[in-house]
């Protein structure tokens, strides 16, 4: 058991625009309204529901949702270790830094060093914002990075009719493409972009 804090490892730099009224640049606000009658609904009158069939819902209280996770929001549960190369990058979703609390520094450093030495990542389950997620833990630059992952059933199959078409590919065309790839190959430096 290693007590850690969870910190986002990325910062979205996409500009966020506000919608404004054209005449005086007054910000536009959105109201929460009920579809049934169009009346505005206050936050305290909103509940969470899961639509199990068209227009039919199962409603959950905050207590029911919390009990489903119990200590899950505070626990990163490691279930196995794998070579990082075994994981298709399509599974990765979001990156977080795990920083040790004072009482866990030694255990944290031992795990970080062992992950680095063995070249492995931990597969873990973690609850973030009331949702259990699959994640990996890996050593990077002296810190443990946790990357949340998509569950296998969340990845769509690549089914495209066009890919089933028969096309003739000559070896010279593949060689030309391979030559272009070789000419443009160099080590990845993120700062270049």
C-alpha positions as CSV (number, residue, x, y, z in Angstrom):
1,X,0.0,0.0,0.0
2,X,1.4,3.3,-1.1
3,X,-0.4,6.6,-0.3
4,X,-0.3,8.8,-3.4
5,X,-1.9,12.0,-4.8
6,X,-3.4,12.1,-8.3
7,X,-2.5,15.0,-10.6
8,X,-3.4,15.6,-14.2
9,X,-0.3,15.2,-16.4
10,X,-1.7,17.2,-19.4
11,X,-3.0,20.6,-20.1
12,X,-5.4,21.2,-23.0
13,X,-4.3,24.3,-24.8
14,X,-7.3,24.4,-27.1
15,X,-8.8,27.9,-26.9
16,X,-12.2,27.9,-25.2
17,X,-14.6,30.4,-26.8
18,X,-17.7,31.8,-25.1
19,X,-20.8,32.5,-27.0
20,X,-21.8,36.2,-26.9
21,X,-24.7,38.2,-28.1
22,X,-23.6,40.0,-31.3
23,X,-24.9,43.4,-30.4
24,X,-23.3,44.0,-27.0
25,X,-21.0,40.9,-26.4
26,X,-23.1,39.8,-23.4
27,X,-22.3,36.1,-22.5
28,X,-25.0,33.6,-23.4
29,X,-26.1,31.3,-20.5
30,X,-27.8,27.9,-20.9
31,X,-30.6,26.9,-18.6
32,X,-31.4,23.4,-17.4
33,X,-35.0,22.7,-18.6
34,X,-37.2,19.7,-18.4
35,X,-38.1,18.3,-21.8
36,X,-41.6,17.5,-20.7
37,X,-42.8,21.1,-20.2
38,X,-39.8,23.4,-20.8
39,X,-39.7,24.7,-17.2
40,X,-36.3,25.5,-15.6
41,X,-35.0,22.9,-13.1
42,X,-32.8,23.8,-10.1
43,X,-29.7,21.8,-9.3
44,X,-31.3,20.4,-6.1
45,X,-34.1,18.9,-8.2
46,X,-31.8,17.0,-10.5
47,X,-31.2,13.3,-10.1
48,X,-29.0,10.8,-12.0
49,X,-30.7,8.2,-14.2
50,X,-29.7,5.5,-16.6
51,X,-31.9,5.0,-19.7
52,X,-32.3,1.3,-20.0
53,X,-34.8,1.6,-22.9
54,X,-36.3,4.5,-24.8
55,X,-37.7,7.0,-22.2
56,X,-37.4,4.6,-19.3
57,X,-34.9,5.2,-16.6
58,X,-33.5,3.7,-13.4
59,X,-32.8,6.6,-11.0
60,X,-29.8,6.4,-8.5
61,X,-29.1,8.5,-5.4
62,X,-25.7,9.9,-4.7
63,X,-25.5,7.4,-1.7
64,X,-26.2,4.4,-4.0
65,X,-23.5,5.6,-6.5
66,X,-21.0,6.1,-3.7
67,X,-21.7,2.7,-2.1
68,X,-21.1,1.0,-5.5
69,X,-17.5,2.4,-5.4
70,X,-17.0,2.3,-1.6
71,X,-13.3,3.0,-1.2
72,X,-12.8,2.9,-5.0
73,X,-12.3,6.6,-5.4
74,X,-9.3,6.4,-3.1
75,X,-7.7,3.2,-4.4
76,X,-5.5,2.3,-7.4
77,X,-5.7,-1.5,-7.3
78,X,-2.8,-3.2,-9.2
79,X,-4.0,-6.6,-10.7
80,X,-1.0,-7.6,-12.8
81,X,2.2,-6.5,-14.6
82,X,2.9,-6.7,-18.4
83,X,5.5,-5.6,-20.9
84,X,4.4,-2.1,-22.2
85,X,4.8,-3.3,-25.8
86,X,1.9,-5.7,-25.3
87,X,-0.6,-2.8,-25.0
88,X,-2.0,-1.3,-28.2
89,X,-1.7,2.6,-27.8
90,X,-5.4,2.9,-28.9
91,X,-6.3,1.8,-25.3
92,X,-4.8,4.9,-23.7
93,X,-7.1,7.7,-22.7
94,X,-5.7,10.2,-20.1
95,X,-2.4,10.6,-18.2
96,X,-1.9,11.5,-14.5
97,X,1.1,11.8,-12.2
98,X,1.0,9.8,-9.0
99,X,3.0,11.6,-6.4
100,X,3.8,10.0,-3.0
101,X,2.6,11.3,0.3
102,X,5.3,11.6,2.9
103,X,4.6,8.3,4.6
104,X,4.9,6.4,1.3
105,X,8.0,7.8,-0.3
106,X,10.2,4.8,0.2
107,X,7.6,2.2,-1.0
108,X,6.9,4.6,-4.0
109,X,10.6,4.8,-5.0
110,X,11.0,1.0,-4.7
111,X,8.0,0.4,-7.0
112,X,9.1,3.1,-9.5
113,X,12.7,1.7,-9.6
114,X,11.4,-1.9,-10.0
115,X,9.0,-0.9,-12.8
116,X,11.9,0.9,-14.6
117,X,14.4,-2.0,-14.1
118,X,12.0,-4.7,-15.3
119,X,10.6,-2.6,-18.2
120,X,7.1,-3.4,-17.1
121,X,3.9,-1.6,-16.5
122,X,1.2,-2.4,-13.9
123,X,-2.4,-3.0,-14.9
124,X,-4.7,-1.5,-12.4
125,X,-8.3,-0.6,-11.7
126,X,-9.2,2.8,-10.4
127,X,-12.3,4.8,-9.8
128,X,-12.3,8.4,-11.0
129,X,-15.4,10.6,-10.9
130,X,-17.7,7.6,-9.9
131,X,-16.5,5.5,-12.8
132,X,-14.2,2.4,-12.6
133,X,-11.5,2.5,-15.2
134,X,-8.7,0.4,-16.4
135,X,-5.3,2.0,-16.1
136,X,-1.5,1.4,-16.4
137,X,1.2,2.6,-14.0
138,X,4.7,3.1,-15.5
139,X,7.9,4.7,-14.4
140,X,8.9,7.9,-16.3
141,X,11.6,10.4,-15.3
142,X,11.5,9.4,-11.6
143,X,7.7,9.6,-11.3
144,X,5.0,7.0,-11.6
145,X,2.6,7.9,-14.4
146,X,-0.9,6.5,-14.5
147,X,-2.7,6.3,-17.8
148,X,-6.4,5.6,-17.9
149,X,-7.5,3.2,-20.6
150,X,-10.6,2.4,-22.6
151,X,-12.2,-1.0,-21.8
152,X,-11.9,-3.5,-24.7
153,X,-15.6,-3.1,-25.6
154,X,-15.2,0.6,-25.9
155,X,-12.9,0.3,-28.9
156,X,-14.8,0.2,-32.2
157,X,-13.9,-2.3,-34.9
158,X,-12.4,-0.9,-38.1
159,X,-15.0,-2.0,-40.5
160,X,-14.9,-0.1,-43.8
161,X,-16.4,-1.4,-47.0
162,X,-13.7,0.4,-49.0
163,X,-10.9,-1.7,-47.4
164,X,-12.4,-4.8,-48.9
165,X,-11.8,-3.6,-52.5
166,X,-9.3,-5.6,-54.5
167,X,-6.4,-3.4,-55.6
168,X,-3.2,-4.3,-57.4
169,X,-0.1,-3.2,-55.5
170,X,3.2,-3.6,-57.2
171,X,6.4,-4.2,-55.3
172,X,8.0,-1.1,-56.8
173,X,5.2,1.1,-55.3
174,X,5.7,-0.4,-51.8
175,X,9.5,0.1,-52.2
176,X,9.0,3.8,-53.2
177,X,6.8,4.4,-50.2
178,X,9.3,2.6,-47.9
179,X,12.1,4.8,-49.3
180,X,10.1,7.9,-48.5
181,X,9.5,6.6,-45.0
182,X,13.2,5.9,-44.5
183,X,14.1,9.4,-45.8
184,X,11.7,11.1,-43.3
185,X,12.6,8.9,-40.3
186,X,14.4,10.4,-37.3
187,X,14.1,10.2,-33.5
188,X,10.9,11.7,-32.1
189,X,11.4,15.0,-30.3
190,X,8.2,16.4,-29.0
191,X,9.7,19.9,-28.8
192,X,9.9,19.9,-32.6
193,X,6.1,20.2,-32.7
